[in-house]
Amino acid sequence: MDVDAFVQAHSGEWARLEQLLKRGRLDAAEADELVSLYQRVATHLSVVRSSAPDPSLVARLSTLVNRARQAVAGSREPVWRDVARFFVVEFPAALHRAGRLTVAVAVAFVLIGGVSGWWVAANPDVQASLASDADIRALCEVQFEAYYSENPAASFAGQVWTNNAWIAAQSIAFGITGIFPVYVFVTNAIGVGSTGGLMASCDRLDLFFGLITPHGLLELTAVFVALAAGLRVFWAWVDPGPRSRVEALGQEGRAMIGIAVGLVPVLLVSGVVEAYVTPSPLPTWARIAVGAVVWGAFVAYVVVLGGRAVRAGETGDLRKELRGDRDLVSG
């Protein structure tokens, strides 16, 4: 094959294809022309490769065909757009849908922890069954406060983050059982309440709340969200409503995984607050104010972005093109 003659015969088509590719928008006729030229140039590339594999011409046509293929088939969105969509739409939508159950879990935690704390503080026999008098004094006077400052802040933040992420992951992963997350929840509520009761027995309840409130607002909220997400999966299995059980589990399960991923940075923030703000020399009111601001920002994130996403029809699930079609159901 005469390469020069081939180039002369088809260079007009290649130039026209390049011209179309440079335009931002095409009308219907131009779009049809682009598809036709893409097919013809792809054939030209095949002919050149098989008959006269000139390296420079092959490279030129390969680049042109690849650009045309992307224009015709559409290119994949950048990863950063998927990440942005997740944190602006999908994650807050999932949090907003679990909002009522999260509030119910929080109320239950306060009730269980409050009753446990009152029971321990009001009954010396219960205190004795938990620890000796010397151990209780050590807890009230030294150990409880020292816990937040006995390790380097960066190391402590990582430890707290890992521990809380593990608790949240367990609540989510075993949520379908309906039993394990409730067990973890009740155990933690009783543990926090009992510790508060021991501190109250020493008249150190102010120290107790002064230390757990700055980070506890966000940390416990994240744990409540994880439990609520797990229980939603359990309820989707028990009562799928108008959806099939498989569809309900799929939708809630995907949203649950999204919550698990989204809680990672949330728990990281609470770990940083616990490591750097809770043991800081700031006045108690200032430390609590920092924690309240961080927690308030998270709540605003859920209410504003989550509410907007839910009103737009988002559920926290993946986009339709990524999860496949859903079967139509009545009701």
N, C-alpha and C positions, 0 to 999 in steps of 0.2 A: 504494500500500500504506500502511496506517495503521501507522506505526512504533511508536506507543505500544501499540497492540493486539498487535503482533508481539512486542514485548519482554515484555508481560504474559503472553502465551501460552507463551513459551519460556524465561523467566528461571529457572524451576525446573530445567530441564535444564542451563543454564549454571552455575547455582550448584552442582548436583550434580557436574558435571565438575570445577569448581574444587576441590571438597571431595576428590574422588578424587586429584587431582594433588598435593594437599598431604600425602597419606599416604606414608610411606616404603615400605611393602610392601602389596601387594594380594593377596587370595586369588584363586582361579580365577574365581569369579563376579564379583568386583569388576573384575578385569582385562578380562573379556568386556564388562562394562558400560562401562568406560572406552573401549574400542575403538568400541562402538556409539555412545556419546555423542560421541566425536571425529568420527565420520562424519556424525552429524546436525548438529553445530555447524558443521562445514565446509560443509554444505549451506546452513545458515542464513546463513553469511557470504556465500556466493555469491548468495543471494537478495537480501540487503541491498545488496550492491554493484551488482546489476543493476537493482533496483527502487526503492530508497530509500537512496542512498549517504550516510547520515548519518555524518559524519566520526568523531564520538566512539564511535558504535556499531561502525563498521568497525574502529577501532583496538582496541576492547575485544575483539571477536570474533577479530581477527587474532592478538592476543597469546595468547588462550586456545587457538586452534587450533595455534599454533606450539608452545606448551608441551605440548599433548596429542600432537602429532606426535613430539616428542622423547621423550616417555614411551613411546609405542608403538613407535617405530622404534629407540630407543636413541640416545644422544648420543655424539659422538666423545670419546675420552679426552683429557684435557689433554696438551699437548706435554711438560710436565715429566715425566709418567709414562712416556712413550716414552723420553725421555732417561735417566731413572732405570733403566728396564728394560734399556736398552742397556748401561749401565756396570755394572749389578749382575748381569745374566744373560747377555746375548748376547755381549758382548765378552770377558768372562772365560772363557766356555764355549769360544769359538773359540781363545783362547790356550791353554787346557788341552788341547784336542784336538791342537794343534800342538806340545805340550810335548816329546814324545820327539824329534821331528824338530828342534826348536829346540836341544835338548841336543846332538844329533849334529852340528848345524851349528857350535855353539860349540866342541865338541871338535876338529872339523876346523880351525876358525879358529886355535885355540891351537897345533895341530900344525904347520900351514902357517906361521904367524907365527913359531913357535919355531925351526923348521928354517931359515927365511929369516934370522932374526936371528943364529943360530949361524953360518950360512954367511958372512954379512957380517962378523961380529966376528972370525972365525977366518982370514979371507983378506984380507990387505992389498991384493992385486990387485983383488979385488971392490970394496973400499972406494974404491980409486983410480978405478975405472970409474964409480962413482956420484957422486963429488965430489972436489975437490982437498983437499989437507991443510988449507989455510987455511979452506976452506968447512966442512970437518968440525969444525975447532976452533971456528969461529964458531957452528956449530949446537950443539955441546956446551956452550960457555961462555955464549952469549948468546941465540941465536935461538930455541931450543926453549922456554926458560922465558919469553922475552919475548912469544912468540906469544899467550900467555894473558892478557897484561896491556897490550898495546900499543894496544888500542882501548877506548873506554868500555864498561863492563860491559853496559849495556842494549843497545847496538848490537851487541856481540859475541855476546850471547845470541841476538838475532834472527838474526844471520848463521849461527850454529851450528845453530839450530833449522831454518832454511830449508834449509841444506845437508843435514842428516841426514834431514829429511822428504823431500827430493828423492831421496836414495839409497834410502830405504825405499819410496817410491812407485814408483821404477823397478823395484826387485826384485819388487814385487807386480804391477805392471801388465804386466811382461814375463815373469812367472813361467810362463805357459803354454808359453813357448818351451823352458823347461828349460835354456837356454844362457846368456842374458843375465844373469840373477841370479847364476849360478855365476861368470861372468866378473867381475862387479862384486865378488863376495865374495872370490874369489881375489886380485884386484888389490889390494883393501883389506888383506887379510891379509898379503900380501907387502910392501905399503907400510909397514904398522905394524911388521912384523918387521924390515924393513931399517932403519928409523929406530932401532929399539931396538938393532940390531947396531952401528950407527954410534955411538950413545951408549955402548954397552958397550966399544967400542974406545978410548974416552976415560975409561973407568972412571966413567961417569956413569949407570950403569944405575939406581942408587937414585933419581936425579932423574927419570929417564924414568918409572919406575913410580909415583913419588910424585906426578907431575903427571897421568898419564893414568888412574890408578885411580879417583879420586873420581867423575869423571863417566863414565868409560869403562865401569864396571860396568853402569849402566842404559842408556847410549847404545848400546853394542855388543849388549846383550841385545835392545833394540828392533830393531836391524838384523837380528839373527839371527831374530827372530820374523817380520819382513817376508820374509826369504828363505824361511823354512819355509812361510809362507802361500803364496808364489808357487809353490813346488815342489809343494805339495799340489794346487794347481789343475792343474799339469802332470801329476801322477800320476793325477788324476781323469780326465784326457783319455786317458792311456795305458791305465790299468786301472780302469775304473769299477766293477768288481765286479758285484753283482747289480742295480745301478741301470743305467738307460740312460745312454749317454754324455752326452746333453743334460741329463738330470736331475742327474748327478754334477757336471758343470761348473757347472750353475746353483747347486746347493747350496754347493759349495766356493767358487764365485765370489762369491756373496753374503756368505759368511763372510769371504772375503778382503777385500772392500770394507769390512766392519765392522771388521776388524783395521786397515786403512789409516786409517779415521776415528779409531779408538780410540788409535792410536799417536801422533796429533798432540799431545795433552796430555802423553803420556809423554815424547816427545822435547822438548817445551817444558820439562819439569822437568829433564831432563838438560842442556839448554842453559843453564838458570839455574844449575845446579850448576857447570857448566864456566866460566861467566862470573863467578860470585861466590865460589864456594868454592875451586876449583882454584888461582886466583892469590892467594888471601887469605894474610895473614901467619900464619894458624894453623899449628901444628906439623903435620908430615906425617901423623902418626898420627891427629890430629884431623880433618884433611881427608878421609883415607881412611875414617875412622869415619862421617863424615857421608854419604859416598857409599855406604858399606855399608848404612847404615840405610835410605836411600832405595831402594836396590836390593832390600833385604830386604823392605821394605813392598810392592814390586811383586810379588815372588815369592810372598809370602803372599797377596796379592790373587788371583793366578792359582790357587794351590793351594786356598785356602779357598773363595772364591766360584766359581771355575771348576770345581773338583771337585764342589761341591754342584750346580751347574747341569747338569753332564754326567750326574751320577747321577740327576737328575730328567728326563733324556731330551733336554736341550737340546744343540744342535750348533753354535750360533753363527749359525744361519740365521735368517731372519725368521720371525715367527709365521705359522702356517698360513693364517690369514685374509688375510694380506698377500701371501703368495707363491703361493697357489692350491693346488689338490689335487695330490697325487702319485699316480702310477700304482702299483698294487700289483705287487710282483715276488716271485718265489719264491726260496727259498734264504736 
